[in-house]
Amino acid sequence: MRAWTDHDLLDAWERGLDRPVVERALALLAAADLDASPAELAGLSVGRRDARLLDLRAGVFGPRFVGIADCPACGLRLELELNVDALRAHPAPGDGKEGDGAYVFETDGCAFRFRLPDSRDVAAAAASDCDDEEAARRLLECCLLSIRRGGQEVAIGEIPETVVQALIAAMAEADPQADVRVALACPGCRQGWLAGFDILAFFWAELHSWASGLLREVHTLASAYGWSEPAILALSPRRRRLYLEILRG
């Protein structure tokens, strides 16, 4: 991925402002990798996409991730600091992937072939007029290539729910970066829990805060000195801060 300038970051942020969440993720990756086609990026599994977003965020803002979480038991707010390596997930060896890119999973007399969900699947499921549970079921169904039981092709509706849940777990294991969980413990009540980490939501919140602050700096400097936005963005962050300190007296 290429090195980013402040102008690049502002452009990527502006392009993503009015886009749905999935398109926002792809817009950020497209801005970072000019050699990748839109179809290639959209075809990445959710986990591989999020792995790239994790690398992109680390390249833009550094390897430290600072955030907050509320204890589900006592409500105490925790301040967290994680390194990027603690947020990386890797598929287990022997994940069932075949040569054609499909995955196989067998349990309780059922044999499944499936592919991993990508951004297009997630966008289609999110756009459907249904609740979260139904959207998740549609996402699963669109990724199933075949289901066999007793040597016969069967539909997902004929499979016991316990087997379906085992299949969902197998798909999650094959693409673990798609659902990252961080083990936390409350220093107040000692409650432990697993908190989900959404790299896109985290990265976008940081980018939005950074862009809003930078635009305020541009406004202040442009109003005081009459400089254009490109001229201000061409200054190093340190030099911009020095000019702002002068203005503040």
BALOBA-1460 file (C-alpha; in Angstrom, 3 decimals):
// residues 249
<rec num="1" residu="m" x="0.000" y="0.000" z="0.000"/>
<rec num="2" residu="r" x="1.217" y="3.472" z="-0.864"/>
<rec num="3" residu="a" x="2.221" y="6.195" z="1.567"/>
<rec num="4" residu="w" x="-0.604" y="8.597" z="2.391"/>
<rec num="5" residu="t" x="-0.504" y="12.376" z="2.399"/>
<rec num="6" residu="d" x="-2.946" y="14.539" z="4.354"/>
<rec num="7" residu="h" x="-4.606" y="15.386" z="1.043"/>
<rec num="8" residu="d" x="-5.056" y="11.672" z="0.249"/>
<rec num="9" residu="l" x="-6.635" y="11.034" z="3.626"/>
<rec num="10" residu="l" x="-9.022" y="13.968" z="3.312"/>
<rec num="11" residu="d" x="-10.091" y="12.801" z="-0.139"/>
<rec num="12" residu="a" x="-10.707" y="9.241" z="1.082"/>
<rec num="13" residu="w" x="-12.688" y="10.532" z="4.059"/>
<rec num="14" residu="e" x="-14.797" y="12.838" z="1.891"/>
<rec num="15" residu="r" x="-15.587" y="10.064" z="-0.610"/>
<rec num="16" residu="g" x="-16.761" y="7.787" z="2.179"/>
<rec num="17" residu="l" x="-18.965" y="10.273" z="4.010"/>
<rec num="18" residu="d" x="-22.235" y="9.499" z="2.246"/>
<rec num="19" residu="r" x="-21.548" y="5.860" z="1.404"/>
<rec num="20" residu="p" x="-22.949" y="2.757" z="3.094"/>
<rec num="21" residu="v" x="-20.589" y="1.040" z="5.516"/>
<rec num="22" residu="v" x="-19.436" y="-1.670" z="3.111"/>
<rec num="23" residu="e" x="-18.744" y="0.789" z="0.284"/>
<rec num="24" residu="r" x="-16.840" y="2.990" z="2.732"/>
<rec num="25" residu="a" x="-14.496" y="0.114" z="3.526"/>
<rec num="26" residu="l" x="-13.867" y="-0.588" z="-0.154"/>
<rec num="27" residu="a" x="-13.317" y="3.122" z="-0.891"/>
<rec num="28" residu="l" x="-10.601" y="3.298" z="1.750"/>
<rec num="29" residu="l" x="-8.864" y="0.215" z="0.374"/>
<rec num="30" residu="a" x="-9.135" y="1.456" z="-3.210"/>
<rec num="31" residu="a" x="-7.513" y="4.744" z="-2.236"/>
<rec num="32" residu="a" x="-4.666" y="2.858" z="-0.580"/>
<rec num="33" residu="d" x="-4.067" y="0.309" z="-3.361"/>
<rec num="34" residu="l" x="-4.347" y="1.901" z="-6.785"/>
<rec num="35" residu="d" x="-3.410" y="-1.370" z="-8.512"/>
<rec num="36" residu="a" x="-6.357" y="-3.321" z="-7.118"/>
<rec num="37" residu="s" x="-9.554" y="-3.319" z="-9.169"/>
<rec num="38" residu="p" x="-12.941" y="-2.637" z="-7.529"/>
<rec num="39" residu="a" x="-13.998" y="-6.212" z="-8.347"/>
<rec num="40" residu="e" x="-10.878" y="-7.631" z="-6.696"/>
<rec num="41" residu="l" x="-11.454" y="-5.654" z="-3.502"/>
<rec num="42" residu="a" x="-15.169" y="-6.459" z="-3.400"/>
<rec num="43" residu="g" x="-14.348" y="-10.157" z="-3.822"/>
<rec num="44" residu="l" x="-12.111" y="-10.314" z="-0.768"/>
<rec num="45" residu="s" x="-13.604" y="-12.286" z="2.085"/>
<rec num="46" residu="v" x="-14.712" y="-10.072" z="4.951"/>
<rec num="47" residu="g" x="-11.782" y="-11.253" z="7.040"/>
<rec num="48" residu="r" x="-9.194" y="-10.596" z="4.323"/>
<rec num="49" residu="r" x="-10.756" y="-7.186" z="3.714"/>
<rec num="50" residu="d" x="-10.582" y="-6.339" z="7.400"/>
<rec num="51" residu="a" x="-6.982" y="-7.558" z="7.594"/>
<rec num="52" residu="r" x="-6.105" y="-5.024" z="4.909"/>
<rec num="53" residu="l" x="-8.015" y="-2.325" z="6.776"/>
<rec num="54" residu="l" x="-6.068" y="-3.197" z="9.915"/>
<rec num="55" residu="d" x="-2.779" y="-2.814" z="8.041"/>
<rec num="56" residu="l" x="-3.990" y="0.417" z="6.465"/>
<rec num="57" residu="r" x="-4.997" y="1.906" z="9.802"/>
<rec num="58" residu="a" x="-1.645" y="0.932" z="11.353"/>
<rec num="59" residu="g" x="0.153" y="2.578" z="8.435"/>
<rec num="60" residu="v" x="-1.860" y="5.795" z="8.767"/>
<rec num="61" residu="f" x="-2.163" y="6.267" z="12.528"/>
<rec num="62" residu="g" x="0.420" y="3.840" z="13.919"/>
<rec num="63" residu="p" x="0.314" y="0.386" z="15.567"/>
<rec num="64" residu="r" x="-1.297" y="1.524" z="18.853"/>
<rec num="65" residu="f" x="-5.071" y="1.317" z="19.216"/>
<rec num="66" residu="v" x="-6.597" y="3.322" z="22.062"/>
<rec num="67" residu="g" x="-10.283" y="3.024" z="22.891"/>
<rec num="68" residu="i" x="-12.883" y="2.583" z="25.610"/>
<rec num="69" residu="a" x="-15.240" y="-0.197" z="26.689"/>
<rec num="70" residu="d" x="-17.988" y="-0.386" z="29.294"/>
<rec num="71" residu="c" x="-18.106" y="-3.324" z="31.714"/>
<rec num="72" residu="p" x="-21.334" y="-5.252" z="31.030"/>
<rec num="73" residu="a" x="-21.687" y="-6.074" z="34.747"/>
<rec num="74" residu="c" x="-21.034" y="-2.827" z="36.636"/>
<rec num="75" residu="g" x="-20.873" y="-0.260" z="33.845"/>
<rec num="76" residu="l" x="-17.349" y="0.914" z="34.663"/>
<rec num="77" residu="r" x="-15.711" y="2.590" z="31.671"/>
<rec num="78" residu="l" x="-12.338" y="1.122" z="30.782"/>
<rec num="79" residu="e" x="-9.599" y="2.791" z="28.767"/>
<rec num="80" residu="l" x="-7.894" y="0.285" z="26.474"/>
<rec num="81" residu="e" x="-4.606" y="0.268" z="24.645"/>
<rec num="82" residu="l" x="-3.826" y="-2.538" z="22.201"/>
<rec num="83" residu="n" x="-1.095" y="-3.189" z="19.701"/>
<rec num="84" residu="v" x="-2.035" y="-4.052" z="16.138"/>
<rec num="85" residu="d" x="-0.562" y="-7.544" z="16.520"/>
<rec num="86" residu="a" x="-3.077" y="-8.322" z="19.285"/>
<rec num="87" residu="l" x="-5.863" y="-7.697" z="16.772"/>
<rec num="88" residu="r" x="-4.586" y="-9.987" z="14.044"/>
<rec num="89" residu="a" x="-6.313" y="-13.329" z="13.596"/>
<rec num="90" residu="h" x="-5.035" y="-16.261" z="11.542"/>
<rec num="91" residu="p" x="-6.957" y="-19.277" z="10.180"/>
<rec num="92" residu="a" x="-6.091" y="-22.559" z="11.829"/>
<rec num="93" residu="p" x="-4.015" y="-25.036" z="9.754"/>
<rec num="94" residu="g" x="-6.116" y="-27.454" z="7.743"/>
<rec num="95" residu="d" x="-9.081" y="-25.129" z="7.421"/>
<rec num="96" residu="g" x="-10.839" y="-27.338" z="4.851"/>
<rec num="97" residu="k" x="-10.103" y="-25.201" z="1.808"/>
<rec num="98" residu="e" x="-10.110" y="-27.018" z="-1.528"/>
<rec num="99" residu="g" x="-8.123" y="-26.241" z="-4.642"/>
<rec num="100" residu="d" x="-10.969" y="-24.295" z="-6.252"/>
<rec num="101" residu="g" x="-11.219" y="-21.911" z="-3.308"/>
<rec num="102" residu="a" x="-14.290" y="-23.555" z="-1.802"/>
<rec num="103" residu="y" x="-14.323" y="-24.954" z="1.721"/>
<rec num="104" residu="v" x="-15.630" y="-28.295" z="2.925"/>
<rec num="105" residu="f" x="-17.092" y="-29.126" z="6.310"/>
<rec num="106" residu="e" x="-18.633" y="-32.386" z="7.486"/>
<rec num="107" residu="t" x="-20.549" y="-33.108" z="10.672"/>
<rec num="108" residu="d" x="-23.411" y="-35.354" z="11.820"/>
<rec num="109" residu="g" x="-23.719" y="-37.003" z="8.424"/>
<rec num="110" residu="c" x="-23.917" y="-33.685" z="6.551"/>
<rec num="111" residu="a" x="-21.326" y="-32.504" z="4.038"/>
<rec num="112" residu="f" x="-21.161" y="-28.817" z="3.154"/>
<rec num="113" residu="r" x="-19.250" y="-26.921" z="0.487"/>
<rec num="114" residu="f" x="-19.173" y="-23.176" z="0.959"/>
<rec num="115" residu="r" x="-17.313" y="-20.005" z="0.135"/>
<rec num="116" residu="l" x="-16.555" y="-17.191" z="2.537"/>
<rec num="117" residu="p" x="-18.806" y="-14.104" z="2.576"/>
<rec num="118" residu="d" x="-17.429" y="-11.032" z="0.834"/>
<rec num="119" residu="s" x="-18.436" y="-7.374" z="0.864"/>
<rec num="120" residu="r" x="-21.014" y="-7.885" z="-1.885"/>
<rec num="121" residu="d" x="-22.751" y="-10.573" z="0.153"/>
<rec num="122" residu="v" x="-22.792" y="-8.389" z="3.260"/>
<rec num="123" residu="a" x="-24.160" y="-5.414" z="1.322"/>
<rec num="124" residu="a" x="-26.916" y="-7.522" z="-0.220"/>
<rec num="125" residu="a" x="-27.909" y="-8.960" z="3.152"/>
<rec num="126" residu="a" x="-27.921" y="-5.515" z="4.766"/>
<rec num="127" residu="a" x="-30.074" y="-4.095" z="1.965"/>
<rec num="128" residu="s" x="-32.741" y="-6.774" z="2.376"/>
<rec num="129" residu="d" x="-35.908" y="-5.734" z="4.179"/>
<rec num="130" residu="c" x="-35.611" y="-8.141" z="7.104"/>
<rec num="131" residu="d" x="-34.365" y="-8.326" z="10.677"/>
<rec num="132" residu="d" x="-30.798" y="-9.164" z="11.681"/>
<rec num="133" residu="e" x="-31.498" y="-12.857" z="12.181"/>
<rec num="134" residu="e" x="-33.037" y="-13.260" z="8.733"/>
<rec num="135" residu="a" x="-30.250" y="-11.205" z="7.143"/>
<rec num="136" residu="a" x="-27.674" y="-13.511" z="8.752"/>
<rec num="137" residu="r" x="-29.529" y="-16.549" z="7.412"/>
<rec num="138" residu="r" x="-29.610" y="-15.083" z="3.906"/>
<rec num="139" residu="l" x="-25.903" y="-14.349" z="4.119"/>
<rec num="140" residu="l" x="-25.276" y="-17.976" z="5.048"/>
<rec num="141" residu="e" x="-27.464" y="-19.319" z="2.251"/>
<rec num="142" residu="c" x="-25.806" y="-17.256" z="-0.475"/>
<rec num="143" residu="c" x="-22.404" y="-18.681" z="0.502"/>
<rec num="144" residu="l" x="-23.478" y="-22.332" z="0.491"/>
<rec num="145" residu="l" x="-22.448" y="-24.165" z="-2.682"/>
<rec num="146" residu="s" x="-23.904" y="-27.562" z="-1.805"/>
<rec num="147" residu="i" x="-25.335" y="-29.590" z="1.085"/>
<rec num="148" residu="r" x="-25.405" y="-33.368" z="1.024"/>
<rec num="149" residu="r" x="-26.859" y="-35.770" z="3.574"/>
<rec num="150" residu="g" x="-26.902" y="-39.482" z="3.024"/>
<rec num="151" residu="g" x="-25.511" y="-38.930" z="-0.472"/>
<rec num="152" residu="q" x="-28.449" y="-36.699" z="-1.458"/>
<rec num="153" residu="e" x="-28.607" y="-32.973" z="-2.118"/>
<rec num="154" residu="v" x="-30.725" y="-31.253" z="0.536"/>
<rec num="155" residu="a" x="-31.771" y="-27.675" z="1.351"/>
<rec num="156" residu="i" x="-30.576" y="-25.735" z="4.360"/>
<rec num="157" residu="g" x="-34.097" y="-25.826" z="5.792"/>
<rec num="158" residu="e" x="-33.801" y="-29.610" z="6.142"/>
<rec num="159" residu="i" x="-30.700" y="-29.362" z="8.347"/>
<rec num="160" residu="p" x="-31.045" y="-29.372" z="12.171"/>
<rec num="161" residu="e" x="-30.296" y="-26.041" z="13.806"/>
<rec num="162" residu="t" x="-27.445" y="-27.517" z="15.843"/>
<rec num="163" residu="v" x="-25.728" y="-28.553" z="12.613"/>
<rec num="164" residu="v" x="-26.321" y="-25.130" z="11.067"/>
<rec num="165" residu="q" x="-24.678" y="-23.500" z="14.083"/>
<rec num="166" residu="a" x="-21.706" y="-25.857" z="13.742"/>
<rec num="167" residu="l" x="-21.422" y="-24.822" z="10.093"/>
<rec num="168" residu="i" x="-21.493" y="-21.136" z="11.028"/>
<rec num="169" residu="a" x="-18.720" y="-21.780" z="13.566"/>
<rec num="170" residu="a" x="-16.648" y="-23.545" z="10.906"/>
<rec num="171" residu="m" x="-17.059" y="-20.615" z="8.519"/>
<rec num="172" residu="a" x="-15.974" y="-18.206" z="11.260"/>
<rec num="173" residu="e" x="-12.873" y="-20.317" z="11.953"/>
<rec num="174" residu="a" x="-11.960" y="-20.226" z="8.260"/>
<rec num="175" residu="d" x="-12.062" y="-16.394" z="8.224"/>
<rec num="176" residu="p" x="-11.307" y="-15.355" z="11.823"/>
<rec num="177" residu="q" x="-10.384" y="-11.742" z="11.064"/>
<rec num="178" residu="a" x="-14.040" y="-11.145" z="10.178"/>
<rec num="179" residu="d" x="-15.082" y="-11.446" z="13.833"/>
<rec num="180" residu="v" x="-12.313" y="-10.328" z="16.180"/>
<rec num="181" residu="r" x="-12.949" y="-10.644" z="19.913"/>
<rec num="182" residu="v" x="-10.774" y="-9.065" z="22.597"/>
<rec num="183" residu="a" x="-10.614" y="-10.586" z="26.088"/>
<rec num="184" residu="l" x="-11.251" y="-7.892" z="28.716"/>
<rec num="185" residu="a" x="-11.459" y="-7.881" z="32.502"/>
<rec num="186" residu="c" x="-13.005" y="-5.182" z="34.684"/>
<rec num="187" residu="p" x="-10.632" y="-3.917" z="37.415"/>
<rec num="188" residu="g" x="-13.620" y="-2.918" z="39.515"/>
<rec num="189" residu="c" x="-15.835" y="-6.005" z="39.702"/>
<rec num="190" residu="r" x="-13.459" y="-8.542" z="38.094"/>
<rec num="191" residu="q" x="-15.990" y="-9.389" z="35.387"/>
<rec num="192" residu="g" x="-14.414" y="-10.903" z="32.291"/>
<rec num="193" residu="w" x="-15.901" y="-10.828" z="28.810"/>
<rec num="194" residu="l" x="-15.109" y="-10.900" z="25.105"/>
<rec num="195" residu="a" x="-15.637" y="-7.583" z="23.337"/>
<rec num="196" residu="g" x="-16.079" y="-7.420" z="19.572"/>
<rec num="197" residu="f" x="-13.674" y="-5.236" z="17.600"/>
<rec num="198" residu="d" x="-14.841" y="-3.685" z="14.324"/>
<rec num="199" residu="i" x="-11.799" y="-2.317" z="12.500"/>
<rec num="200" residu="l" x="-13.863" y="-0.331" z="10.009"/>
<rec num="201" residu="a" x="-15.920" y="1.425" z="12.696"/>
<rec num="202" residu="f" x="-12.784" y="2.111" z="14.753"/>
<rec num="203" residu="f" x="-10.726" y="3.354" z="11.806"/>
<rec num="204" residu="w" x="-13.532" y="5.483" z="10.411"/>
<rec num="205" residu="a" x="-14.195" y="7.150" z="13.788"/>
<rec num="206" residu="e" x="-10.507" y="8.043" z="14.038"/>
<rec num="207" residu="l" x="-10.383" y="9.273" z="10.453"/>
<rec num="208" residu="h" x="-13.533" y="11.374" z="10.906"/>
<rec num="209" residu="s" x="-12.154" y="12.995" z="14.062"/>
<rec num="210" residu="w" x="-8.791" y="13.638" z="12.412"/>
<rec num="211" residu="a" x="-10.365" y="15.114" z="9.245"/>
<rec num="212" residu="s" x="-12.705" y="17.368" z="11.224"/>
<rec num="213" residu="g" x="-9.767" y="18.687" z="13.245"/>
<rec num="214" residu="l" x="-7.630" y="19.222" z="10.162"/>
<rec num="215" residu="l" x="-10.374" y="21.166" z="8.399"/>
<rec num="216" residu="r" x="-10.667" y="23.449" z="11.421"/>
<rec num="217" residu="e" x="-6.917" y="24.033" z="11.235"/>
<rec num="218" residu="v" x="-7.188" y="24.819" z="7.522"/>
<rec num="219" residu="h" x="-10.033" y="27.262" z="8.200"/>
<rec num="220" residu="t" x="-8.062" y="29.036" z="10.928"/>
<rec num="221" residu="l" x="-4.892" y="29.370" z="8.864"/>
<rec num="222" residu="a" x="-6.742" y="30.340" z="5.677"/>
<rec num="223" residu="s" x="-8.697" y="33.028" z="7.541"/>
<rec num="224" residu="a" x="-5.560" y="34.428" z="9.161"/>
<rec num="225" residu="y" x="-3.090" y="34.281" z="6.285"/>
<rec num="226" residu="g" x="-5.200" y="33.932" z="3.147"/>
<rec num="227" residu="w" x="-3.497" y="30.684" z="2.186"/>
<rec num="228" residu="s" x="-5.247" y="28.089" z="0.024"/>
<rec num="229" residu="e" x="-6.138" y="24.630" z="1.280"/>
<rec num="230" residu="p" x="-3.486" y="22.893" z="-0.909"/>
<rec num="231" residu="a" x="-0.826" y="25.290" z="0.405"/>
<rec num="232" residu="i" x="-1.816" y="24.601" z="4.013"/>
<rec num="233" residu="l" x="-1.934" y="20.832" z="3.508"/>
<rec num="234" residu="a" x="1.525" y="20.992" z="1.927"/>
<rec num="235" residu="l" x="2.889" y="22.201" z="5.267"/>
<rec num="236" residu="s" x="4.089" y="19.563" z="7.684"/>
<rec num="237" residu="p" x="1.786" y="18.896" z="10.668"/>
<rec num="238" residu="r" x="4.449" y="20.323" z="12.977"/>
<rec num="239" residu="r" x="4.699" y="23.548" z="11.025"/>
<rec num="240" residu="r" x="0.915" y="23.920" z="10.969"/>
<rec num="241" residu="r" x="0.873" y="23.530" z="14.741"/>
<rec num="242" residu="l" x="3.561" y="26.196" z="15.124"/>
<rec num="243" residu="y" x="1.553" y="28.675" z="13.028"/>
<rec num="244" residu="l" x="-1.561" y="27.885" z="15.084"/>
<rec num="245" residu="e" x="0.376" y="28.501" z="18.299"/>
<rec num="246" residu="i" x="1.465" y="31.871" z="16.964"/>
<rec num="247" residu="l" x="-2.143" y="32.788" z="16.210"/>
<rec num="248" residu="r" x="-3.229" y="31.774" z="19.700"/>
<rec num="249" residu="g" x="-0.577" y="34.061" z="21.146"/>
